[in-house]
Amino acid sequence: MTNTHHIESLPCTRGSSSSLSTLSTYIPSDASPLLDVAVGRMGLVLATQSEALISLERLYSQFPTLSRGGNEVDGTSDQWAVAQLRTSLRILNNALAVGGKIVLAGMGKSHKIAAKSVATLNSLRVHAALLHAGEALHGDLGIIREDHGDALVVVSASGNSPEIDQLLNHVPTNVPVILVTCTRHSPLESEGRVVSIILAEVPPQCKETNIYGLSAPTVTTTLCLAILDAVAIALAELHISDYQVRKELFAINHPGGAIGINHQREKLGSFNNTNNTSLLSVNTVATSMTSLYSNGSIAKTQTITLEKLPDLELDILRLLTLNDYIVLSENCHIIDCRKARSLYRDCTINDYPWPKTRNTILESALPHTSP
């Protein structure tokens, strides 16, 4: 091995591959003690991240939790952080409620975290867009629409990003700005444009420089990503309160990959379970529906009367989820929501466009006579 003094004297430049090869060590066997050290270092990094995540959970927990020693720790240990989080969630929800979107911006690793969070939000049918803080002042700033009610979330673990600071000077004054950071007090936190903070604070003993001497983003990126994942789920539930609707929309947005395959299997299973019902003749079903209506059984179920079926997919999904029957007064027909949900699943699996799916649901409506 090269001695320590020789290693320290070698210049380590990007253009000197020979110097880098001298700095590195060839490992001939999996039994090398060097690998023991490497695996131990990985264990330390993972343990540190785990401890930091536990600390983050306690920061916002509203219920008592157990420490590693088994002692109960009071929940909601930081009222200020919780209050800031509540303000942030309210601002983001209200931006969506008026038709706006959530724009996330960052630099470096924070930009990559913002990109992942945008993907998560959009998959949950929460309108979000990505902005690179370095490109914003070269035309990309136009993605923020104050006339639409947008909100801006800037991600900076240190809270000390010159690029984001410069960006905030050009953000329209009526666009609320939320800071996601690991630092409680920072230049960006004191910036007058920031209205609230989502804090992902790192405990002193878990700071990267204290663990392995480098400020390489590891613990901070994990915490920022974790808190934004939690915000995305909470915000989706605020924005679309009905679980079944959220589930259907998530499935629509995830037709590919393992998630898409699992959703299709689930839908196929549900569809197969209702196959026998779908094989009944139209006359038999019509007779049954008329009988139900005449003897008052439908009145005992959740039924809604509309002039006609809405056009938007989300509106129809909500109706099919919340009701047993939909009465269409315009043409005196009635839709069995259970059957319509089955048809919707079948059409989705077969990749029917929405207009064709809507027509299929409409065609399932049967004539009825009000009592």
C-alpha positions in Angstrom: 0.0 0.0 0.0 1.1 3.6 -0.6 2.1 5.3 2.6 0.0 8.1 4.1 2.6 10.8 3.6 2.8 10.0 -0.1 -1.0 10.0 -0.5 -1.3 13.4 1.1 1.3 14.8 -1.3 -0.3 13.7 -4.5 -2.4 16.3 -6.4 -5.9 15.0 -6.9 -7.2 16.7 -10.1 -9.9 15.8 -12.5 -7.5 15.5 -15.3 -5.0 13.3 -13.6 -6.2 9.7 -13.8 -2.8 8.3 -12.8 -3.0 10.3 -9.6 -6.4 8.9 -8.8 -5.3 5.4 -9.5 -2.4 5.9 -7.1 -4.9 7.1 -4.5 -7.1 4.1 -4.9 -6.4 0.5 -3.7 -7.0 -2.7 -5.6 -8.9 -5.2 -3.5 -8.0 -8.8 -4.4 -10.5 -10.6 -2.2 -14.0 -10.3 -0.7 -12.4 -11.1 2.7 -10.3 -8.0 2.7 -10.4 -6.0 6.0 -10.9 -2.9 3.8 -14.4 -4.2 2.9 -15.1 -4.7 6.6 -14.4 -1.0 7.1 -16.6 -0.1 4.1 -19.5 -2.2 5.3 -19.2 -0.7 8.8 -19.2 2.8 7.3 -22.4 2.0 5.4 -24.0 0.7 8.6 -23.0 4.0 10.3 -24.6 6.1 7.5 -27.8 4.0 7.6 -28.0 4.2 11.4 -27.5 7.9 11.3 -30.2 8.4 8.7 -32.6 6.2 10.7 -31.9 8.2 13.9 -32.5 11.5 11.9 -35.8 10.2 10.6 -37.0 9.2 14.1 -36.1 12.7 15.2 -38.1 14.2 12.3 -41.1 12.0 13.2 -41.0 13.2 16.8 -40.8 16.8 15.6 -44.3 16.6 14.2 -45.9 13.7 16.1 -49.1 14.6 17.8 -49.0 11.4 19.9 -46.4 10.0 22.4 -43.7 7.8 20.8 -41.2 5.4 22.3 -37.5 6.2 22.3 -34.9 3.5 21.5 -34.6 2.8 25.3 -38.3 2.2 25.5 -39.1 5.5 27.3 -42.2 7.4 26.2 -41.5 10.7 24.6 -44.2 13.4 24.4 -45.6 14.1 21.0 -45.6 17.5 19.3 -42.3 18.5 20.9 -42.0 21.5 18.6 -45.1 23.7 18.4 -43.4 26.2 16.2 -42.5 23.6 13.5 -46.1 22.2 13.6 -47.6 25.6 13.3 -45.4 26.4 10.3 -46.4 23.1 8.7 -50.1 23.8 9.2 -49.7 27.2 7.6 -47.8 25.6 4.7 -50.5 22.9 4.1 -53.2 25.5 4.2 -51.5 27.7 1.6 -50.8 24.8 -0.7 -54.3 23.4 -0.4 -55.9 26.8 -1.1 -53.7 27.3 -4.1 -55.1 24.1 -5.6 -58.6 25.0 -4.5 -58.6 28.1 -6.7 -57.2 26.2 -9.7 -53.5 27.0 -9.2 -50.6 24.6 -9.1 -47.6 24.0 -6.8 -44.2 24.9 -8.3 -41.2 23.3 -6.7 -37.7 24.8 -7.2 -34.2 24.0 -6.0 -30.5 23.8 -6.9 -28.2 20.8 -7.0 -29.4 17.8 -5.0 -32.3 19.9 -3.8 -33.5 20.3 -7.4 -33.5 16.5 -7.8 -35.5 16.1 -4.6 -38.0 18.7 -6.0 -38.2 16.7 -9.3 -39.1 13.5 -7.4 -41.7 15.4 -5.3 -43.3 16.9 -8.4 -43.6 13.4 -9.9 -45.3 12.1 -6.7 -47.7 15.0 -6.5 -48.8 14.6 -10.2 -49.3 10.9 -9.7 -51.7 11.7 -6.9 -53.6 14.2 -9.3 -52.1 17.2 -7.4 -51.0 19.7 -10.1 -47.3 20.4 -9.7 -44.5 21.7 -11.8 -40.7 21.8 -11.6 -38.5 24.9 -11.8 -34.7 25.0 -11.9 -33.6 27.9 -9.8 -30.6 28.5 -12.1 -32.7 28.5 -15.2 -35.6 30.6 -13.8 -34.1 33.9 -14.6 -33.5 32.9 -18.2 -37.2 32.6 -19.1 -38.4 29.6 -17.0 -39.8 32.0 -14.4 -42.9 32.2 -16.6 -44.0 28.8 -15.3 -45.2 30.6 -12.1 -48.6 32.0 -12.8 -49.8 34.5 -10.2 -53.0 35.0 -12.2 -53.8 31.3 -11.7 -53.2 31.3 -7.9 -49.9 29.3 -8.0 -47.8 28.7 -4.9 -44.0 28.3 -4.9 -42.1 25.8 -2.8 -38.3 26.2 -2.7 -36.1 23.4 -1.4 -32.7 24.2 0.2 -31.3 22.0 2.9 -28.9 24.7 4.1 -31.3 27.6 3.6 -28.4 29.5 2.1 -28.7 29.2 -1.7 -27.7 32.4 -3.6 -29.5 31.2 -6.7 -32.8 30.8 -4.8 -32.3 34.1 -3.0 -31.9 35.7 -6.4 -34.9 33.9 -7.7 -37.1 35.2 -4.9 -36.4 38.7 -5.9 -38.2 38.2 -9.1 -41.2 36.1 -8.0 -44.5 38.0 -8.2 -45.4 39.4 -4.8 -48.8 37.8 -4.6 -47.3 34.3 -5.0 -46.8 32.6 -1.6 -43.4 31.1 -1.1 -42.8 28.2 1.2 -39.2 27.0 2.2 -38.3 23.4 2.8 -35.1 23.3 4.7 -33.1 21.4 7.3 -32.0 24.6 9.0 -34.2 26.4 11.4 -32.6 29.8 11.1 -31.0 30.8 7.7 -30.7 33.6 5.2 -33.6 32.2 3.2 -35.7 31.8 6.4 -35.3 35.4 7.2 -36.1 36.4 3.6 -39.2 38.6 3.6 -40.7 36.6 0.7 -40.9 33.3 2.6 -44.3 33.1 4.4 -43.8 29.7 6.0 -41.4 26.9 6.5 -41.5 23.1 6.3 -38.7 22.1 8.6 -36.7 18.9 8.2 -34.3 19.6 11.0 -31.1 17.4 11.4 -30.1 16.6 15.0 -26.6 17.8 15.8 -25.3 14.3 16.3 -26.6 13.4 12.8 -25.0 16.2 10.9 -23.0 14.9 7.9 -19.8 16.7 8.9 -20.0 15.2 12.4 -20.4 11.7 11.1 -17.9 11.4 8.3 -16.2 14.7 8.0 -17.8 15.7 4.7 -20.9 17.8 4.0 -21.9 15.5 1.2 -25.7 15.6 1.1 -27.0 12.3 2.6 -28.9 12.8 5.8 -30.2 16.2 4.7 -31.4 14.8 1.3 -33.1 11.9 3.1 -35.0 14.2 5.5 -36.1 16.6 2.8 -37.3 13.8 0.6 -39.2 12.2 3.5 -40.9 15.4 4.6 -42.0 16.2 1.1 -43.4 12.6 0.6 -45.4 13.1 3.8 -46.6 16.5 2.6 -47.6 15.0 -0.8 -49.8 12.3 0.8 -51.4 14.8 3.3 -52.0 17.3 0.6 -53.6 14.7 -1.7 -56.0 13.8 1.0 -56.9 17.4 1.6 -57.4 18.1 -2.1 -59.4 14.9 -2.9 -61.0 13.8 0.3 -62.7 10.7 -1.1 -60.4 7.6 -0.8 -62.0 5.7 -3.6 -61.7 8.6 -6.0 -58.1 9.1 -5.0 -57.4 5.4 -5.6 -59.1 5.4 -9.1 -57.2 8.5 -10.1 -53.9 7.1 -8.9 -54.6 4.0 -11.0 -55.4 6.1 -14.1 -52.1 7.9 -13.7 -50.1 4.7 -13.2 -50.9 2.4 -16.2 -47.3 1.2 -16.5 -44.7 -0.7 -14.4 -45.4 -2.9 -11.4 -47.9 -0.5 -9.9 -49.9 -0.5 -13.2 -49.8 -4.3 -13.4 -51.0 -4.7 -9.8 -53.9 -2.3 -10.4 -54.9 -4.2 -13.6 -54.9 -7.5 -11.7 -57.0 -5.9 -9.0 -59.5 -4.6 -11.5 -59.6 -7.9 -13.4 -60.3 -9.7 -10.2 -63.2 -7.3 -9.4 -64.5 -7.6 -12.9 -64.4 -11.4 -12.9 -66.3 -11.4 -9.6 -69.2 -9.5 -11.3 -69.2 -11.5 -14.6 -72.3 -13.4 -13.7 -74.2 -10.2 -13.1 -73.1 -8.8 -16.4 -74.4 -11.9 -18.2 -78.0 -11.2 -17.2 -80.2 -10.1 -20.0 -81.2 -6.5 -20.3 -84.8 -7.3 -19.9 -84.2 -9.2 -16.6 -82.2 -6.3 -15.2 -84.7 -3.8 -16.3 -87.5 -5.8 -14.6 -85.5 -6.0 -11.4 -84.8 -2.3 -11.4 -88.4 -1.4 -12.0 -89.4 -3.8 -9.2 -86.9 -2.2 -6.8 -88.1 1.3 -7.6 -91.8 0.4 -7.2 -91.4 -1.3 -3.9 -89.3 1.5 -2.4 -86.1 -0.5 -2.1 -84.1 2.1 -4.1 -85.4 4.8 -1.9 -83.7 3.1 1.0 -80.3 3.2 -0.8 -78.1 6.2 -1.7 -79.7 7.6 -4.8 -79.0 10.9 -6.6 -81.2 12.5 -9.2 -79.5 14.5 -12.0 -80.8 16.1 -15.2 -78.0 14.4 -17.1 -74.7 12.7 -16.5 -71.7 15.1 -16.1 -69.0 15.1 -18.8 -65.9 15.1 -16.6 -64.4 11.7 -15.6 -63.6 12.9 -12.0 -67.2 14.0 -11.5 -68.6 10.7 -12.7 -66.2 8.7 -10.6 -67.2 10.6 -7.6 -70.9 9.9 -8.3 -70.3 6.2 -8.9 -68.4 5.9 -5.7 -70.8 7.8 -3.4 -74.1 6.4 -4.7 -75.9 3.2 -5.4 -78.1 4.5 -8.2 -78.1 7.6 -10.4 -81.5 8.7 -11.7 -81.3 10.8 -15.0 -84.4 12.9 -15.1 -83.8 14.2 -18.7 -84.5 10.8 -20.3 -86.1 8.9 -17.4 -83.3 6.4 -17.0 -81.5 5.0 -14.0 -77.8 3.8 -13.7 -76.8 1.0 -11.3 -73.6 2.4 -9.9 -72.2 -1.1 -9.0 -72.6 -2.2 -12.6 -71.3 1.1 -13.9 -68.1 0.8 -11.8 -67.6 -2.7 -13.3 -67.9 -1.3 -16.8 -65.5 1.5 -15.9 -62.9 -1.0 -14.8 -63.4 -3.0 -18.0 -63.0 0.0 -20.2 -59.9 1.2 -18.3 -58.2 -2.2 -18.7 -59.0 -2.1 -22.4 -57.5 1.5 -22.7 -60.8 3.0 -24.0 -60.7 6.7 -24.4 -62.8 8.6 -21.8 -65.7 9.6 -24.3 -66.1 5.9 -25.2 -66.1 4.9 -21.5 -68.7 7.5 -20.7 -71.0 6.3 -23.5 -70.6 2.8 -22.2 -71.8 3.8 -18.8 -74.7 5.8 -20.3 -75.7 2.8 -22.4 -76.0 0.8 -19.2 -78.8 3.1 -18.0 -82.2 1.5 -17.9 -85.7 3.0 -18.3 -87.6 3.6 -15.1 -90.9 5.0 -13.9 -90.9 7.1 -10.8 -93.3 6.0 -8.0 
